[in-house]
Amino acid sequence: MPRRRTPPRRPRPLPPSLATRRVETGPDGFDYEVRPIAGSRATKVYRCPGCDHEIRVGTAHLVVWPADAGESAVDDRRHWHTPCWANRAHRGPTRRWS
């Protein structure tokens, strides 16, 4: 009876939350933890601090917080449109007028 070949083992991929995390230095000189959120995982409406528009349900975006705050600093997290975060050096944060 011939032996069955087993496929070579592949290393297990990291969970999506760990594989896509990165630290970026902002134009202000501070480091920020940046985590992309897929559109399929975006289940709430947020307001982008870069443009002051809504990030609607189902829209891929970024969650950003100061790197030194740690992952448990929920109050420091901000949800940004990806282009707004990429162009933040060219425009300041908006201010909502009530």
N, CA, C and O atoms as a DFTB+ gen file, in Angstrom:
392 C
 N C O
     1  1       0.840      -1.174       0.000
     2  2       0.000       0.000       0.000
     3  2       0.897       1.252       0.000
     4  3       1.787       1.354       0.844
     5  1       0.688       2.202      -0.918
     6  2       1.538       3.390      -1.004
     7  2       1.282       4.331       0.184
     8  3       0.174       4.418       0.713
     9  1       2.326       5.009       0.566
    10  2       2.215       5.969       1.672
    11  2       1.590       7.267       1.192
    12  3       1.852       7.723       0.079
    13  1       0.764       7.853       2.038
    14  2       0.170       9.156       1.700
    15  2       1.142      10.260       2.068
    16  3       1.731      10.270       3.150
    17  1       1.288      11.161       1.162
    18  2       2.165      12.307       1.437
    19  2       1.384      13.384       2.160
    20  3       0.273      13.738       1.763
    21  1       1.955      13.885       3.190
    22  2       1.321      15.006       3.881
    23  2       1.934      16.297       3.368
    24  3       3.145      16.369       3.160
    25  1       1.123      17.301       3.165
    26  2       1.664      18.574       2.669
    27  2       2.591      19.181       3.728
    28  3       2.427      18.925       4.921
    29  1       3.561      19.982       3.287
    30  2       4.460      20.615       4.258
    31  2       3.679      21.573       5.155
    32  3       2.722      22.214       4.719
    33  1       4.093      21.657       6.382
    34  2       3.411      22.554       7.325
    35  2       3.780      23.994       7.034
    36  3       4.942      24.326       6.802
    37  1       2.784      24.824       7.052
    38  2       3.004      26.258       6.868
    39  2       2.901      26.925       8.230
    40  3       2.137      26.482       9.087
    41  1       3.665      27.983       8.430
    42  2       3.520      28.689       9.707
    43  2       2.133      29.309       9.789
    44  3       1.585      29.785       8.795
    45  1       1.591      29.292      10.973
    46  2       0.268      29.876      11.178
    47  2       0.334      31.385      11.002
    48  3       1.227      32.035      11.546
    49  1      -0.607      31.951      10.245
    50  2      -0.594      33.415      10.102
    51  2      -1.024      34.069      11.409
    52  3      -1.750      33.480      12.210
    53  1      -0.562      35.292      11.604
    54  2      -0.978      36.052      12.773
    55  2      -2.441      36.432      12.641
    56  3      -2.946      36.554      11.525
    57  1      -3.135      36.623      13.763
    58  2      -4.506      37.128      13.668
    59  2      -4.497      38.475      12.954
    60  3      -3.520      39.218      13.053
    61  1      -5.579      38.801      12.231
    62  2      -5.591      40.057      11.462
    63  2      -5.287      41.287      12.304
    64  3      -4.643      42.219      11.822
    65  1      -5.740      41.305      13.555
    66  2      -5.504      42.483      14.383
    67  2      -4.025      42.670      14.690
    68  3      -3.581      43.808      14.842
    69  1      -3.249      41.597      14.786
    70  2      -1.824      41.723      15.070
    71  2      -0.994      41.867      13.805
    72  3       0.050      42.520      13.821
    73  1      -1.440      41.269      12.720
    74  2      -0.662      41.294      11.488
    75  2      -0.659      42.673      10.839
    76  3       0.299      43.013      10.144
    77  1      -1.695      43.472      11.045
    78  2      -1.827      44.738      10.342
    79  2      -1.555      45.946      11.222
    80  3      -1.640      47.080      10.750
    81  1      -1.232      45.730      12.481
    82  2      -0.923      46.854      13.362
    83  2       0.422      47.449      12.978
    84  3       1.334      46.744      12.546
    85  1       0.522      48.751      13.143
    86  2       1.792      49.397      12.872
    87  2       1.889      50.651      13.736
    88  3       0.885      51.169      14.225
    89  1       3.093      51.113      13.908
    90  2       3.332      52.351      14.641
    91  2       3.881      53.364      13.651
    92  3       4.829      53.086      12.917
    93  1       3.273      54.544      13.642
    94  2       3.704      55.612      12.735
    95  2       4.036      56.849      13.562
    96  3       3.410      57.114      14.588
    97  1       5.017      57.587      13.103
    98  2       5.339      58.862      13.725
    99  2       4.571      59.948      12.987
   100  3       4.661      60.076      11.766
   101  1       3.824      60.718      13.743
   102  2       3.011      61.771      13.146
   103  2       3.806      63.029      12.901
   104  3       4.950      63.138      13.340
   105  1       3.206      63.995      12.193
   106  2       3.897      65.255      11.920
   107  2       4.193      66.039      13.202
   108  3       5.031      66.940      13.209
   109  1       3.497      65.684      14.281
   110  2       3.730      66.343      15.562
   111  2       4.889      65.710      16.333
   112  3       5.234      66.177      17.418
   113  1       5.498      64.644      15.779
   114  2       6.629      63.988      16.411
   115  2       6.255      62.862      17.354
   116  3       7.138      62.167      17.856
   117  1       4.966      62.663      17.611
   118  2       4.520      61.590      18.494
   119  2       4.276      60.313      17.705
   120  3       3.969      60.357      16.514
   121  1       4.415      59.181      18.374
   122  2       4.149      57.891      17.746
   123  2       2.696      57.495      17.971
   124  3       2.134      57.698      19.047
   125  1       2.096      56.920      16.912
   126  2       0.705      56.489      16.974
   127  2       0.588      55.039      16.534
   128  3       1.223      54.617      15.568
   129  1      -0.219      54.294      17.244
   130  2      -0.561      52.933      16.842
   131  2      -1.696      53.063      15.834
   132  3      -2.680      53.757      16.090
   133  1      -1.565      52.406      14.698
   134  2      -2.542      52.502      13.611
   135  2      -3.027      51.100      13.291
   136  3      -2.228      50.193      13.057
   137  1      -4.332      50.928      13.282
   138  2      -4.903      49.616      12.971
   139  2      -6.008      49.785      11.917
   140  3      -6.994      50.481      12.161
   141  1      -5.846      49.153      10.755
   142  2      -6.904      49.220       9.738
   143  2      -8.105      48.374      10.156
   144  3      -7.958      47.307      10.751
   145  1      -9.278      48.871       9.836
   146  2     -10.529      48.159      10.078
   147  2     -11.166      47.884       8.721
   148  3     -11.413      48.805       7.943
   149  1     -11.428      46.622       8.448
   150  2     -12.071      46.244       7.181
   151  2     -13.518      46.716       7.182
   152  3     -14.144      46.831       8.236
   153  1     -14.034      46.985       6.010
   154  2     -15.416      47.421       5.893
   155  2     -16.394      46.428       6.482
   156  3     -17.418      46.826       7.038
   157  1     -16.101      45.143       6.372
   158  2     -17.000      44.119       6.913
   159  2     -17.030      44.125       8.438
   160  3     -17.967      43.598       9.038
   161  1     -16.011      44.719       9.075
   162  2     -15.961      44.777      10.537
   163  2     -16.395      46.126      11.080
   164  3     -16.474      46.307      12.295
   165  1     -16.677      47.074      10.199
   166  2     -17.099      48.411      10.622
   167  2     -18.613      48.410      10.827
   168  3     -19.384      48.501       9.872
   169  1     -19.017      48.306      12.080
   170  2     -20.446      48.137      12.386
   171  2     -21.067      49.329      13.086
   172  3     -22.250      49.291      13.421
   173  1     -20.300      50.387      13.317
   174  2     -20.823      51.585      13.970
   175  2     -20.466      52.808      13.135
   176  3     -19.575      52.760      12.287
   177  1     -21.164      53.888      13.385
   178  2     -20.878      55.160      12.724
   179  2     -19.930      55.948      13.626
   180  3     -20.161      56.068      14.829
   181  1     -18.865      56.483      13.033
   182  2     -17.906      57.308      13.759
   183  2     -17.753      58.627      13.018
   184  3     -18.178      58.748      11.869
   185  1     -17.147      59.617      13.669
   186  2     -16.873      60.899      13.036
   187  2     -15.363      61.050      12.911
   188  3     -14.634      60.971      13.900
   189  1     -14.906      61.266      11.690
   190  2     -13.480      61.396      11.406
   191  2     -12.981      62.759      11.901
   192  3     -13.551      63.788      11.541
   193  1     -11.917      62.778      12.727
   194  2     -11.392      64.066      13.183
   195  2     -10.656      64.840      12.087
   196  3     -10.382      66.028      12.258
   197  1     -10.336      64.200      10.979
   198  2      -9.626      64.878       9.897
   199  2     -10.520      65.723       9.028
   200  3     -10.118      66.796       8.578
   201  1     -11.741      65.250       8.781
   202  2     -12.647      65.981       7.882
   203  2     -13.979      66.324       8.536
   204  3     -14.772      67.074       7.966
   205  1     -14.234      65.783       9.726
   206  2     -15.466      65.999      10.477
   207  2     -16.697      65.415       9.779
   208  3     -17.824      65.821      10.063
   209  1     -16.482      64.466       8.868
   210  2     -17.595      63.758       8.248
   211  2     -17.760      62.403       8.901
   212  3     -16.848      61.904       9.561
   213  1     -18.925      61.812       8.715
   214  2     -19.178      60.490       9.279
   215  2     -18.410      59.410       8.542
   216  3     -18.225      59.478       7.327
   217  1     -17.964      58.410       9.293
   218  2     -17.455      57.169       8.720
   219  2     -18.616      56.202       8.862
   220  3     -18.908      55.730       9.961
   221  1     -19.264      55.913       7.777
   222  2     -20.489      55.113       7.816
   223  2     -20.211      53.636       8.014
   224  3     -19.097      53.159       7.795
   225  1     -21.243      52.923       8.431
   226  2     -21.167      51.471       8.603
   227  2     -20.736      50.845       7.279
   228  3     -21.235      51.217       6.217
   229  1     -19.816      49.904       7.350
   230  2     -19.342      49.211       6.153
   231  2     -18.198      49.895       5.434
   232  3     -17.754      49.415       4.391
   233  1     -17.707      51.014       5.973
   234  2     -16.613      51.744       5.345
   235  2     -15.288      51.354       6.005
   236  3     -15.138      51.477       7.221
   237  1     -14.344      50.893       5.215
   238  2     -13.015      50.589       5.734
   239  2     -12.369      51.887       6.212
   240  3     -12.497      52.923       5.561
   241  1     -11.679      51.830       7.345
   242  2     -11.055      53.021       7.906
   243  2      -9.926      52.607       8.843
   244  3      -9.572      51.429       8.903
   245  1      -9.358      53.566       9.574
   246  2      -8.261      53.311      10.503
   247  2      -8.669      53.702      11.917
   248  3      -9.400      54.672      12.115
   249  1      -8.195      52.946      12.889
   250  2      -8.315      53.325      14.289
   251  2      -6.910      53.706      14.739
   252  3      -5.959      52.951      14.538
   253  1      -6.787      54.882      15.349
   254  2      -5.488      55.441      15.703
   255  2      -5.516      55.889      17.159
   256  3      -6.497      56.470      17.623
   257  1      -4.422      55.612      17.876
   258  2      -4.293      56.105      19.239
   259  2      -2.815      56.293      19.558
   260  3      -1.967      55.692      18.899
   261  1      -2.487      57.114      20.557
   262  2      -1.082      57.314      20.912
   263  2      -0.438      55.997      21.310
   264  3      -1.020      55.228      22.075
   265  1       0.754      55.731      20.798
   266  2       1.424      54.450      21.037
   267  2       1.764      54.263      22.505
   268  3       1.756      53.136      23.000
   269  1       2.059      55.338      23.203
   270  2       2.434      55.198      24.609
   271  2       1.222      55.018      25.526
   272  3       1.387      54.755      26.717
   273  1       0.011      55.155      24.989
   274  2      -1.189      55.016      25.810
   275  2      -1.544      53.558      26.062
   276  3      -2.295      53.258      26.991
   277  1      -1.018      52.652      25.253
   278  2      -1.355      51.241      25.411
   279  2      -2.677      50.932      24.741
   280  3      -3.453      51.832      24.420
   281  1      -2.922      49.661      24.536
   282  2      -4.120      49.249      23.818
   283  2      -5.395      49.429      24.634
   284  3      -6.490      49.465      24.072
   285  1      -5.263      49.542      25.940
   286  2      -6.453      49.658      26.785
   287  2      -6.982      51.084      26.871
   288  3      -8.024      51.303      27.487
   289  1      -6.308      52.054      26.280
   290  2      -6.725      53.458      26.346
   291  2      -7.831      53.731      25.330
   292  3      -7.605      54.393      24.317
   293  1      -9.008      53.225      25.604
   294  2     -10.132      53.341      24.668
   295  2     -10.518      54.792      24.430
   296  3     -10.912      55.146      23.318
   297  1     -10.415      55.635      25.443
   298  2     -10.803      57.040      25.293
   299  2      -9.904      57.809      24.331
   300  3     -10.310      58.840      23.796
   301  1      -8.692      57.319      24.108
   302  2      -7.751      58.015      23.224
   303  2      -7.851      57.565      21.774
   304  3      -7.192      58.142      20.909
   305  1      -8.653      56.556      21.491
   306  2      -8.756      56.045      20.119
   307  2      -9.609      56.971      19.269
   308  3     -10.615      57.519      19.719
   309  1      -9.171      57.128      18.019
   310  2      -9.928      57.929      17.052
   311  2     -10.046      57.126      15.764
   312  3      -9.111      56.434      15.359
   313  1     -11.196      57.227      15.134
   314  2     -11.457      56.545      13.865
   315  2     -11.302      57.574      12.752
   316  3     -11.956      58.617      12.759
   317  1     -10.424      57.266      11.792
   318  2     -10.097      58.171      10.700
   319  2     -10.419      57.526       9.360
   320  3     -10.271      56.315       9.201
   321  1     -10.861      58.334       8.390
   322  2     -10.860      57.864       7.008
   323  2      -9.395      57.648       6.633
   324  3      -8.531      58.405       7.077
   325  1      -9.110      56.655       5.845
   326  2      -7.728      56.356       5.468
   327  2      -7.061      57.543       4.764
   328  3      -5.929      57.877       5.116
   329  1      -7.713      58.206       3.773
   330  2      -7.062      59.363       3.129
   331  2      -6.867      60.542       4.089
   332  3      -5.885      61.275       3.975
   333  1      -7.790      60.727       5.025
   334  2      -7.647      61.829       5.985
   335  2      -6.415      61.611       6.866
   336  3      -5.669      62.551       7.140
   337  1      -6.205      60.371       7.308
   338  2      -5.020      60.073       8.112
   339  2      -3.747      60.267       7.283
   340  3      -2.762      60.814       7.777
   341  1      -3.767      59.824       6.040
   342  2      -2.584      59.937       5.183
   343  2      -2.226      61.401       4.910
   344  3      -1.053      61.720       4.714
   345  1      -3.217      62.290       4.896
   346  2      -2.982      63.703       4.568
   347  2      -3.073      64.621       5.777
   348  3      -3.234      65.831       5.618
   349  1      -2.974      64.075       6.976
   350  2      -3.154      64.870       8.182
   351  2      -2.090      65.952       8.349
   352  3      -2.333      66.951       9.026
   353  1      -0.925      65.772       7.750
   354  2       0.130      66.780       7.873
   355  2      -0.219      68.049       7.098
   356  3       0.307      69.123       7.391
   357  1      -1.097      67.924       6.122
   358  2      -1.442      69.058       5.264
   359  2      -2.694      69.795       5.722
   360  3      -3.037      70.850       5.189
   361  1      -3.370      69.230       6.712
   362  2      -4.559      69.897       7.230
   363  2      -4.656      69.604       8.711
   364  3      -4.328      68.507       9.164
   365  1      -5.097      70.572       9.445
   366  2      -5.217      70.401      10.892
   367  2      -6.504      69.698      11.250
   368  3      -7.377      69.517      10.401
   369  1      -6.625      69.302      12.503
   370  2      -7.881      68.686      12.919
   371  2      -9.022      69.690      12.823
   372  3      -8.822      70.889      13.016
   373  1     -10.184      69.208      12.534
   374  2     -11.333      70.094      12.404
   375  2     -11.929      70.340      13.768
   376  3     -11.640      69.631      14.733
   377  1     -12.754      71.342      13.831
   378  2     -13.453      71.664      15.061
   379  2     -14.936      71.691      14.767
   380  3     -15.399      72.431      13.900
   381  1     -15.665      70.887      15.491
   382  2     -17.115      70.853      15.273
   383  2     -17.748      72.073      15.916
   384  3     -17.484      72.392      17.075
   385  1     -18.576      72.741      15.155
   386  2     -19.300      73.892      15.676
   387  2     -20.693      73.444      16.027
   388  3     -21.348      72.785      15.220
   389  1     -21.167      73.783      17.210
   390  2     -22.530      73.397      17.604
   391  2     -23.447      74.577      17.679
   392  3     -24.626      74.422      17.997
